[in-house]
Every structure is written in structure tokens, then in C-alpha cells.
Amino acid sequence: MARMNKTEAVAAVLAATTTEPIVCTTGYACRIARHLDDRPSHFYMTGSMGLASSIGIGIARETGRTTVVVDGDGSLLMNPVGLVTAGALPALPLAHIVLDDGRYASTGGQAVPSRRADLGAWALACGYARADETDDAAQFADLVRAAVARCTAPVLVVARLTAADPPVPGRVEGDLAEHARRFGRHLARNG
């Protein structure tokens, strides 16, 4: 069994996608994604913690395209209404990926009670078609590939992160409005 860290989990998501819109939650997930492979299909949240799923739901609903949300455990617990909303839309093509390291990593490492909650059971109770969880890097990569390739309903894949992270890249820099415009142009061209 190959344990994984946040960088490996984000890399697996990027490897499973091409032009699909990806909404990365605030903090380290967006910084890592931008560092690994900055694409026009990435929407980097640099604020609004807890709203990655809300943004992803809107994109999936409006475009009808498979949309990937890379969420954090703390972010998901801050706004569980995303699970309820996505679950109420049974044909929503949403691959909801949760990186669960049990802490608010980018704000000081405070504990998140995510390990006390069964996020998969919660998603299924809200109406998600599938919910999978693993702490194995290879299995996680397979689950994400399958979720993206066959996404016709909301699915949840939880990565239990147990390995140490390498140093996290710096903050997303540049004109944030231009990042949003670039993402909008991508959606218009690939919709």
C-alpha cells in the first residue's frame, strides 16, 4: 500500500484530466495544482473557503461537462450544503475529490474533525451516486480516473492523506481577475 500526500493526490487528479474544468479549493490545493501544471481549465480559489463545491456545481450544471472539484476536508465541513445541492441533482456530472489530511494545513495546521465523520456516507445520504475513500496512492489514482471518465452523476472520492508533504509552492500570483477571465474563455471554447 502506497501512502500519499497532498501533492501526490493533486498530481493524480491532474493526470486523470485534460480539458475538464477543475475548481481547486483555497490554500495548498490551488498552489500545488498551479505549480504542477497551470492550465486554462483550472479555477484557483484564493479566498471563499468552503465554496469550491458550490462553484463546481454551478459550472457542471451550466455547461453539462464533467467538472472536477478538488476540495479540502475542512473546506467541505465549512459548507456541507454543497453535498446536499449536488446530491439533489442526480444527473450532475461532478467529480468531487476531497483531500483529507485532518487539518487546516494552510492556516496553521489546526485540527479538522473530518476523521470523526464518514464523508462518504454523508455524500451517499445526500444523493451522490458513489462515494469511495482510500489512503492508497495507486487506488486513489484509479478511482479518480474512473470518476472523471464516467461522470454522469455526482461522485465523491476521498483521499486520506497520511504521508508527509514536500514544501508547498508559493501563493497564486498575478492578476486574479485575469485567471478568472482565462478560465471563462476556456469554458466558452470547450463547452
C-alpha positions in Angstrom: 0.0 0.0 0.0 1.4 3.3 -1.1 0.6 6.2 1.3 0.1 9.6 -0.3 0.5 13.2 0.4 -1.4 16.2 -0.9 1.0 16.8 -3.8 0.7 13.2 -5.0 -3.1 13.4 -4.7 -3.3 16.6 -6.7 -0.9 15.2 -9.3 -3.2 12.1 -9.7 -6.2 14.4 -10.3 -4.2 16.3 -13.0 -3.1 13.1 -14.6 -6.8 12.0 -14.9 -7.9 15.1 -16.6 -7.3 17.0 -19.8 -9.7 19.9 -20.6 -12.3 19.3 -17.8 -12.9 22.3 -15.6 -11.1 21.9 -12.3 -12.1 24.0 -9.3 -9.3 23.9 -6.6 -10.2 24.9 -3.1 -8.3 27.7 -1.3 -5.0 27.1 0.3 -2.5 24.5 -0.7 -4.5 22.6 -3.3 -4.6 25.5 -5.8 -1.0 26.4 -5.1 0.1 22.8 -5.8 -2.1 22.4 -8.9 -0.7 25.7 -10.4 2.8 24.6 -9.6 2.4 21.1 -11.1 0.5 22.1 -14.3 -1.1 25.5 -14.7 -3.9 25.1 -17.2 -6.6 27.4 -18.5 -9.1 24.8 -17.2 -8.1 25.4 -13.6 -10.1 27.8 -11.4 -7.9 28.7 -8.4 -9.9 29.8 -5.4 -7.7 32.3 -3.5 -10.5 33.0 -1.0 -14.0 31.9 -0.2 -13.1 28.8 1.7 -15.9 26.3 1.7 -17.3 27.3 -1.7 -15.3 25.1 -4.1 -18.2 22.7 -4.4 -20.7 25.5 -4.9 -18.6 26.9 -7.8 -18.1 23.5 -9.3 -21.8 22.6 -9.1 -22.6 25.8 -11.0 -20.1 25.1 -13.7 -21.2 21.4 -14.1 -24.9 22.5 -14.2 -24.4 25.3 -16.7 -22.0 23.5 -19.0 -23.2 19.9 -18.7 -19.5 18.9 -18.7 -17.7 16.8 -16.2 -16.4 19.2 -13.6 -13.8 18.3 -11.0 -13.8 19.9 -7.6 -10.6 19.4 -5.6 -11.9 20.2 -2.1 -10.3 20.0 1.4 -11.8 18.2 4.4 -12.0 21.5 6.3 -13.5 23.3 3.4 -16.1 20.7 2.9 -17.1 20.7 6.6 -17.3 24.5 6.4 -20.0 24.3 3.7 -21.7 20.9 3.6 -24.6 22.4 1.6 -22.5 21.5 -1.5 -23.1 17.8 -0.8 -26.9 18.4 -0.4 -27.1 20.5 -3.5 -25.1 18.2 -5.7 -26.9 15.1 -4.4 -30.2 16.7 -5.3 -29.1 16.9 -9.0 -28.8 13.2 -9.9 -27.6 13.9 -13.5 -24.9 16.4 -12.4 -21.5 15.5 -13.9 -19.5 16.3 -10.8 -16.4 14.5 -9.6 -15.9 15.8 -6.1 -12.5 15.0 -4.8 -11.7 15.6 -1.1 -8.2 15.8 0.2 -8.5 14.7 3.9 -5.4 15.4 5.9 -7.3 16.1 9.1 -6.2 19.7 9.4 -6.5 23.2 8.1 -3.0 23.0 6.6 -2.7 26.4 5.1 -4.0 28.4 8.1 -1.7 26.9 10.7 -2.5 23.2 10.9 -5.5 23.4 13.2 -7.3 20.1 13.6 -10.3 19.3 11.5 -12.8 16.8 12.8 -13.1 15.1 9.4 -11.8 11.8 10.7 -14.7 11.6 13.0 -17.2 12.0 10.2 -17.9 9.5 7.4 -17.8 11.9 4.5 -18.6 9.1 2.0 -21.8 8.1 4.0 -22.7 11.7 4.2 -22.4 12.2 0.4 -24.4 9.0 -0.3 -27.1 10.1 2.2 -27.3 13.4 0.2 -27.8 11.5 -3.1 -24.3 11.1 -4.6 -24.2 8.1 -6.9 -20.9 6.8 -5.5 -18.5 7.5 -2.6 -15.1 6.0 -2.3 -12.3 6.5 0.1 -8.7 5.4 0.2 -5.3 6.1 1.7 -3.5 4.2 -1.1 -2.0 6.4 -3.9 -2.4 3.9 -6.7 -6.0 3.1 -5.8 -6.8 6.8 -5.5 -5.4 7.4 -9.0 -7.6 4.6 -10.3 -10.7 6.0 -8.5 -10.2 9.5 -9.8 -9.6 8.3 -13.4 -12.8 6.3 -13.3 -14.8 9.1 -11.7 -13.7 11.6 -14.4 -14.0 9.1 -17.3 -17.6 8.0 -16.4 -19.0 11.0 -14.7 -22.8 11.2 -15.3 -23.8 11.8 -11.6 -22.2 13.3 -8.5 -19.4 11.1 -7.2 -17.1 11.6 -4.2 -13.6 10.3 -3.9 -11.9 10.9 -0.5 -8.1 10.8 -0.3 -6.9 10.0 3.2 -3.6 11.8 3.3 -1.1 10.1 5.6 2.3 10.9 4.1 4.4 14.0 4.8 4.1 16.8 2.3 7.0 18.4 0.5 7.3 22.2 0.8 4.2 23.8 -0.7 4.7 26.2 -3.6 4.1 29.9 -3.1 0.8 31.6 -3.4 -1.0 32.0 -6.7 0.3 35.3 -8.1 -0.7 37.6 -10.8 -3.9 39.2 -11.7 -6.6 37.1 -10.2 -9.2 38.7 -12.4 -7.2 37.5 -15.4 -7.1 34.0 -14.0 -10.9 34.1 -13.9 -11.1 35.5 -17.5 -8.8 32.8 -18.7 -11.0 30.2 -17.1 -14.1 31.7 -18.6 -12.5 31.7 -22.1 -11.6 28.0 -21.6 -15.2 27.2 -20.7 -16.5 29.1 -23.7 -14.2 27.4 -26.1 -14.6 23.9 -24.7 -18.3 24.0 -23.7 
